[in-house]
Amino acid sequence: MMNVNSEILLHGRRILVTGGARGLGEAFARALVQAGARVVISDVLHERGQALATELHETAYYVPMDMSDPAAIKAGVTAAAAHWGGLEGLVNNAAITNSGGKDMDELTVDTWDQLMAVNVRGPWLATVAATPHLTASGSGRVVNLASDTALWGAPRLMAYVSSKGAVMAMTRSMARELGPQGITVNAVAPGLTLVEATEYVPEARHQYYRQGRAIERAQMPDDVTATVLFLLSRSSGYVTGQVLPVNGGFVMN
């Protein structure tokens, strides 16, 4: 039996990771490079993104991309594809929270609209911009980052939860539309992961997750990367329209 590993499956594949300067996005970029892929990192954290691309040497490149700006998204995807001469994969990872710890009646319309613009409209527009390049590759892959908060209805986080629920629904619709072009679209729904972006989360919520998981330990970025890498690989070609919770069994489908 042939020994198939992630390096073989991802070697030379050209992948754009949005929000790749820190947190899970950084973990994805590092894992992809280690697996032999060529990566474009995009973010609004320009110094951190450029520093990461420099650290990863010739296998990574940085492009600025503000996911709240449609023009910036189109320009960023175009620049990413131009750098490597195409794209095989897109990881729609960039997102904001901005609503943690607030009841629904404390949210402002501006906060709601900003979350939806970045977390839902942004991935839609990035996928639209990437579609011609993914189609041309013959084995295009889109991975959207959702959240298990939308599977169990986390309180005091409603705008963010709603945006991630929309990402799940959008994933299924995208899979139907892009399947005829040979592009798969899936979502990964991580649990509460220990990264810089979750440092604001109260200890009580961390404890709630720890007590509810089948695997009773903290969730780390590396717990999510292998699933994302599989969904970007050629081996996942018959998996599409799926939402995969990666949360140690806190939520089980």
BELVENFEN-V522872 format. One record per backbone hydrogen bond with DSSP energy under -0.5 kcal/mol. NH is the residue of the N-H (numbers start at 1). CO is the residue of the C=O. E is the energy in kcal/mol with one decimal. If there is no record, write none. Layout:
nh=NH co=CO e=E
nh=NH co=CO e=E
//
This chain:
nh=4 co=2 e=-0.8
nh=9 co=5 e=-2.0
nh=10 co=6 e=-1.9
nh=11 co=7 e=-1.4
nh=12 co=36 e=-3.1
nh=13 co=10 e=-2.1
nh=15 co=13 e=-0.6
nh=15 co=38 e=-2.7
nh=16 co=89 e=-2.2
nh=17 co=15 e=-0.5
nh=17 co=40 e=-2.9
nh=18 co=16 e=-0.6
nh=18 co=91 e=-2.4
nh=19 co=42 e=-0.8
nh=20 co=17 e=-0.7
nh=20 co=42 e=-2.3
nh=22 co=19 e=-0.6
nh=25 co=22 e=-0.8
nh=26 co=22 e=-1.2
nh=27 co=23 e=-2.1
nh=28 co=24 e=-2.7
nh=29 co=25 e=-2.4
nh=30 co=26 e=-2.6
nh=31 co=27 e=-2.4
nh=32 co=28 e=-2.7
nh=33 co=29 e=-2.2
nh=34 co=30 e=-2.3
nh=35 co=31 e=-1.7
nh=36 co=33 e=-1.6
nh=37 co=32 e=-2.7
nh=38 co=13 e=-3.0
nh=39 co=37 e=-0.5
nh=39 co=59 e=-2.7
nh=40 co=15 e=-2.7
nh=41 co=61 e=-3.2
nh=42 co=17 e=-2.3
nh=43 co=63 e=-0.8
nh=46 co=44 e=-1.4
nh=49 co=45 e=-2.8
nh=50 co=46 e=-2.6
nh=51 co=47 e=-2.3
nh=52 co=48 e=-2.3
nh=53 co=49 e=-2.3
nh=54 co=50 e=-2.4
nh=55 co=51 e=-2.3
nh=56 co=52 e=-2.1
nh=57 co=54 e=-1.3
nh=59 co=56 e=-1.1
nh=60 co=57 e=-1.5
nh=61 co=39 e=-1.5
nh=63 co=41 e=-2.5
nh=65 co=43 e=-2.2
nh=67 co=65 e=-0.7
nh=69 co=66 e=-2.0
nh=70 co=68 e=-0.6
nh=73 co=69 e=-2.1
nh=74 co=70 e=-2.2
nh=75 co=71 e=-2.3
nh=76 co=72 e=-2.5
nh=77 co=73 e=-2.6
nh=78 co=74 e=-2.1
nh=79 co=75 e=-2.4
nh=80 co=76 e=-2.4
nh=81 co=77 e=-2.5
nh=82 co=78 e=-2.2
nh=83 co=79 e=-2.0
nh=84 co=80 e=-1.4
nh=85 co=81 e=-1.2
nh=86 co=81 e=-2.1
nh=88 co=14 e=-3.0
nh=89 co=14 e=-2.1
nh=90 co=141 e=-2.1
nh=91 co=16 e=-3.2
nh=92 co=90 e=-0.7
nh=92 co=143 e=-2.5
nh=93 co=91 e=-1.8
nh=101 co=156 e=-1.9
nh=102 co=99 e=-1.3
nh=102 co=156 e=-0.8
nh=106 co=103 e=-1.9
nh=107 co=103 e=-0.6
nh=107 co=104 e=-0.8
nh=112 co=108 e=-2.3
nh=113 co=109 e=-2.8
nh=114 co=110 e=-2.4
nh=115 co=111 e=-2.4
nh=116 co=112 e=-2.3
nh=117 co=113 e=-2.2
nh=118 co=114 e=-2.3
nh=119 co=115 e=-3.0
nh=120 co=116 e=-1.5
nh=121 co=116 e=-2.7
nh=122 co=117 e=-1.4
nh=124 co=120 e=-1.8
nh=125 co=121 e=-2.7
nh=126 co=122 e=-2.6
nh=127 co=123 e=-2.3
nh=128 co=124 e=-2.4
nh=129 co=125 e=-2.5
nh=130 co=126 e=-2.0
nh=131 co=127 e=-1.6
nh=132 co=128 e=-0.5
nh=133 co=130 e=-0.6
nh=134 co=130 e=-2.6
nh=135 co=131 e=-2.9
nh=136 co=132 e=-2.0
nh=137 co=133 e=-1.3
nh=138 co=134 e=-0.7
nh=138 co=135 e=-1.0
nh=140 co=134 e=-0.5
nh=141 co=88 e=-2.1
nh=142 co=184 e=-2.3
nh=143 co=90 e=-2.7
nh=144 co=186 e=-2.9
nh=145 co=92 e=-2.2
nh=146 co=144 e=-0.8
nh=146 co=188 e=-3.1
nh=148 co=190 e=-2.6
nh=150 co=147 e=-1.4
nh=151 co=148 e=-1.4
nh=152 co=148 e=-1.3
nh=153 co=149 e=-1.5
nh=154 co=149 e=-1.7
nh=161 co=157 e=-2.8
nh=162 co=158 e=-2.8
nh=163 co=159 e=-2.0
nh=164 co=160 e=-2.2
nh=165 co=161 e=-2.2
nh=166 co=162 e=-2.0
nh=167 co=163 e=-1.7
nh=168 co=164 e=-1.7
nh=169 co=165 e=-2.0
nh=170 co=166 e=-2.9
nh=171 co=167 e=-2.2
nh=172 co=168 e=-1.4
nh=173 co=169 e=-1.8
nh=174 co=170 e=-3.0
nh=175 co=171 e=-2.3
nh=176 co=172 e=-1.6
nh=177 co=173 e=-2.1
nh=178 co=174 e=-2.9
nh=179 co=175 e=-1.5
nh=180 co=176 e=-0.5
nh=181 co=178 e=-1.3
nh=182 co=179 e=-2.3
nh=183 co=178 e=-1.8
nh=184 co=140 e=-2.2
nh=186 co=142 e=-2.3
nh=187 co=242 e=-3.1
nh=188 co=144 e=-2.3
nh=189 co=244 e=-2.5
nh=190 co=188 e=-0.7
nh=191 co=246 e=-1.5
nh=193 co=191 e=-0.7
nh=194 co=219 e=-2.7
nh=195 co=193 e=-1.4
nh=198 co=195 e=-1.5
nh=199 co=196 e=-1.5
nh=201 co=198 e=-1.4
nh=205 co=202 e=-0.9
nh=206 co=202 e=-1.5
nh=207 co=203 e=-2.7
nh=208 co=204 e=-2.0
nh=209 co=205 e=-2.1
nh=210 co=206 e=-2.5
nh=211 co=207 e=-2.4
nh=212 co=208 e=-1.2
nh=213 co=209 e=-1.4
nh=214 co=248 e=-1.5
nh=215 co=248 e=-2.4
nh=216 co=214 e=-0.8
nh=217 co=215 e=-2.0
nh=219 co=192 e=-0.6
nh=223 co=220 e=-1.7
nh=224 co=221 e=-2.1
nh=225 co=221 e=-1.4
nh=226 co=222 e=-0.8
nh=228 co=224 e=-1.7
nh=229 co=225 e=-2.8
nh=230 co=226 e=-2.2
nh=231 co=227 e=-2.1
nh=232 co=228 e=-1.1
nh=233 co=229 e=-0.6
nh=233 co=230 e=-1.3
nh=234 co=9 e=-0.7
nh=236 co=233 e=-1.0
nh=237 co=234 e=-1.2
nh=239 co=236 e=-2.1
nh=240 co=238 e=-0.6
nh=241 co=185 e=-3.3
nh=244 co=187 e=-2.8
nh=244 co=242 e=-0.5
nh=245 co=243 e=-0.7
nh=246 co=189 e=-1.9
nh=247 co=245 e=-0.5
nh=250 co=247 e=-1.1
//
